[in-house]
Amino acid sequence: QEPGPVPMETGSRRRDGHAPKAGKKACARFGSSSDSDELSDEDEDDTSGLPACTPLAAFLSFKQDAEKSRASEVQLETGKQLADSPLVAVMSHLLTFLEQYSHFQQLQQQADQYRVQLKRHRVQHRRQMKALRASYRQRLRDKNGIIGGLEEAIGQQQSPGPPSEGVHRLVESLQGLQGERSKLRGELRLLHSQLEQKEKDRHARIQAFQQQIDELKGCIEEREEELSRLRTATGATDSEKRVLCLSAENESLKQNLSVTQGLLQQLSALPSQSSTMLIKENENLRSRVQQLEICLQQRAEQLSQLERRSEQSEWRRAEELRKREDRARELQLELDRERAKEPAVKYVTQTVEVESPVTVKQLTKARQRNEALTERLSNQNERCRQLEEQIRKSDEHSCNLQHKIAAYEREIGKLREELLKEIGHLEERKEAAVRAAASCSAEHFQNLQDQFFGLQKRLTALPPTLRSMKTDYASLRSQVRNFSEFYGAAVNEAKKQQISAAISEMSEANKDLLEKYRKEVALRRKYHEQLVELKNIRVLCRVKPVLKEDQHEDGQSVVVTTDPNNESSVAVLSKGKSRVFELDKVFHPQAAQEEQVFQEIEPLVTSCIDGYHVCIFAYGQTGSGKTYTMEGSVENPGINQRALKHLFGEMEERKDMWSYAVTVSSVEIYNEVLDLLSKDGEKLDIKINPDGTGHLHVPGLRVIEVKSFQHIKKILATARRNRITFGTQMNQHSSRSHALLCITVQGTDLATGSKTTKLNLVDLAGSERVWKSGAEGERLKEAQNINRSLLALGDVIQALRARQTHIPFRNSRLTYLLQDSLGKGSKTVMVVQVSALESNVGETLCSLKFAQRVCKVELGPAARKIE
Ligand SMILES: Nc1ncnc2c1ncn2[C@@H]1O[C@H](COP(=O)(O)OP(=O)(O)OP(=O)(O)O)[C@@H](O)[C@H]1O
C-alpha cells in the first residue's frame, strides 16, 4: 500500500527542517528588536492569528484517506493483508510521526506569533510612555509660564511703592504656588524614576520570556531533529524507543503549553497594569487641577475682601473728611459771625484790653488756638488730598489686579479644558488599547485552549494507537529476529561455500601461477643462457659503500643511487642532472660477497667445468673496491676464492664420471710481466704458444698443479703477498699492477673425450687522476703505465663493439694477455666498481660509460673446448 504524496510538502515547514519564510522573517525581526523600536505595518499584519490551511489539516485529511483506503483494502483482501500487516504498522508509525511533526510546526508558529505580539505590546507601551512624558513636560512648562507671569506681576506691584497688606498676601500665595511647583517637579521626577524602573522590570521580564521562547524553540528543534532521525532510520529495535520518546515528548509539550498560557496571561495583564497606572496619574492630575482652582478661588476671595476693606476705609476717610469740612465750615461761620460783631468786640476788646489784661491773654490764647486750628485744618486738608491720591492709586491697582485675575482665570479655564480633552483622549486610547489587547489575548487564549483540547483529544486517542503499534512492533521484532537468525545462517552457509570456492579457486590459480612462474623461470634461465651464449660478455656494476675513511672531506654527498625495483639500472647525479646507466646487473652498496655478488658469477664458473673459457675481470677507478671484490679479505673472501671453492665442489660432484687436473699460475703486469708465484719476482714476456694452437703463453711462468681447495688458498695468499701495492692519497693499499690468476681445468671423460678450459680472474689496476692521487716519480710512472694499458683495453673494447676485423690486442701487455678471454668463443664478465661519493663523480661517470660500451660488445656464441 503506497502512502501517496507526503503531507509535509503542503505545510508551512519544509522537508529540510527550515522554518517558512514569514516565520523566519518574524524571528529575525524579533531577534533584532533592539535595533528598531517601531514595528512595521507588515509585521502587524503578519501576526493576525493562525494560518487557515495548516499542514496538520492536510495531514489529517491524508491520514483519513489512507485509513479509508486501508479499510477497504482490508475488507477486500483479508487473508492476504494479514501477511502484510507489519508494513501497514510501519505506515501507521510513519503517519503518527508525521502528525507529531505537524504539531511541532504549529507550536513553532505559535511561538513566533507570541514573539511578534510581545513586540507589539512593548511598542504600544513605549508609545504611551512617550506621550505621557510629553504631556507632563507640557504641563510643567505651562505651570512655569503661569508662575513666571505671577512673579512678574508681583515685581510690578513691588516696584512703585511700599507693599500693602494685600500685596504681601499675594506674595505669600505666590510663594506657596512656587513651593507647590517644586513639589510637583519632585513628584514628576519620582514618576520618571518609577517609570524607568518599571521599564527595566518590563524589559527583564521580556528578556526572560524571550529566553523561554528560545528554549522552547530549541526544544522543538531538537524534537524535529529527533523526529527526522527517527523518520529516516529504520530497524526493529528503534521502534520501541520511538514510542517512549513520543510519549515523553507529549508530556513535555503539555508542560510547554501550560507555561505558554501563563506567559500569555502575563502578557494580557501587562497593558491593564499600564492602564491602571495611567488612571492613577490622571486622577492625581485632576486633584492637582482642583487644588489649583481652589487656590485661585481663595485668592479671588482675598482680593474681593481687600476691595471691600479698601472701600470701607475710603468711605471712612470720606466720612471723616466730610465731618472735618463740616466742622471747618462751622468754625468759619463762627469766625465770620465773630467778625461781623467787630465793633462790639472791638469795644469789648478795647475794654478788655483796657480793662483787663487777663482778657488780653485770653484773646492771644484764642488767637493762637485759632492759628493752630487753621494749621490743623490745612494739615487735615493735605492729609485728605494724600488719602484721595492713595485711594485713586489703590483703585487703579485693584483694577489692574482684577484684569490680571480675569486673564488668569481665562487661561486656567483654557488649560483646564485642554487638560480635560487630553485626559479624555488618553483615556480613550488607553481603553482602546486595553480592549484590543484583551480581545487579542482572549482570542489567542481561545485558540490555545482549542489547541490544548485538540491535543488532549489526540493524546487520549494516542494510547490505543500506541498499543497497536507496540503489538505490530512486537510481531515485527519477532519476524526480524527470526529473519536475522535465518539470514545469519544463510549468510554463514553462503560464506562457507564462497570461502571454500574461493580457496579452491585460489589454490587452482596458485597452481597455475606456480606453474607459470616455473615456466617463466625456466624460460628466463634459458633465454639468459642463450643471451650469455650469444653475447658472452656481461657487465656487472658494484657500488662501493661509503666507508668512514672515505669521508675525509666534509659535506660530501652520495650521488650514485640504485633502484631496488630495477636491478639493472644505476643513476648518477652530476651537475644537477641525473644520468641513468643500464647494465646487466647492478649490485647495491650493501651487496654481500657471497649472497649477491658470487651467486651472479656462479653459473659462469660452472660453465668453465662444462668446457668454456671464462674470464672475470674487475674494472674501476683506484680505491673503488676491485681487489675487495676479486680477492676480498681473509674473513670475507672475494670471487677468486669462492670461484675456486665452487670449482672444486663441482669437480667433487662429477668425480664419478670425470677426472680433473687443475693448474694455477698468477702473473702481474707491472711495467713488465712478473710471476707472482716465484720467490724472486722473475720478469717474463708473453709469447705465442709453439704448440701450434695459436694461443698465447708466458714462457718461464710457474704453473702449479693443485689438488685441493686448501692448497689453492695457500697459493692465492702467496700471490697476494707478492703483489706490488703502495699507499696513495686515494687508497692506502693501492694495487699498482694488473693481477691475473689463471686457472686451467683439464677434464677427462672416457666416454666423450677430454676438454681443457681456462678460468681467468683479473684484478685490474685502478685508473687514476694523478693530480688527485698525488702520484710522483715511480708512482707517476706506474700510473701512466696503468692508464695506458686501460686505454688499450678501451680500444680493444671499441674495436670489438664495432666488429672491426683488426682488434688491437697487442697494444699493451694487458690486452695481449687477455686476448684469449676477450676473443671469440669465450664467456666474459666485467665487474665495474664505482664510488658513490660526489668527489669521484667524474671517474664514476667514465667507468659507467666504459661499462655501457662493453655492454654493447658481442663476443659471439661461446664454444665448448672439447678435444
Ligand atoms: N664492498 C665493500 N665493502 C667494504 N669495504 C670495501 C668494499 N669495497 C672496497 N672496500 C674497501 O675499500 C678499500 C679500497 O678497496 P680496494 O683496495 O679493493 O680498491 P681497489 O679498486 O682495488 O683500488 P686500487 O685500484 O687502488 O688497487 C679497501 O680497504 C677495501 O676493504
The ligand as an ORCA input file, in Angstrom:
! r2SCAN-3c Opt
* xyz 0 1
  N      82.075     -3.512     -0.803
  C      82.988     -3.159      0.119
  N      82.691     -3.359      1.422
  C      83.600     -2.987      2.366
  N      84.765     -2.448      2.115
  C      85.165     -2.247      0.835
  C      84.254     -2.586     -0.236
  N      84.842     -2.242     -1.379
  C      86.051     -1.733     -1.055
  N      86.243     -1.751      0.272
  C      87.413     -1.249      0.973
  O      87.885     -0.107      0.269
  C      89.283     -0.052      0.302
  C      89.819      0.050     -1.108
  O      89.427     -1.085     -1.807
  P      90.368     -1.829     -2.842
  O      91.745     -1.861     -2.403
  O      89.718     -3.131     -3.155
  O      90.224     -0.872     -4.072
  P      90.867     -1.058     -5.490
  O      89.878     -0.680     -6.525
  O      91.461     -2.408     -5.617
  O      91.953      0.071     -5.514
  P      93.303      0.121     -6.364
  O      92.922      0.133     -7.777
  O      93.995      1.353     -5.957
  O      94.048     -1.136     -6.041
  C      89.732     -1.317      0.999
  O      90.089     -1.031      2.314
  C      88.541     -2.211      0.982
  O      88.475     -3.065      2.120
*
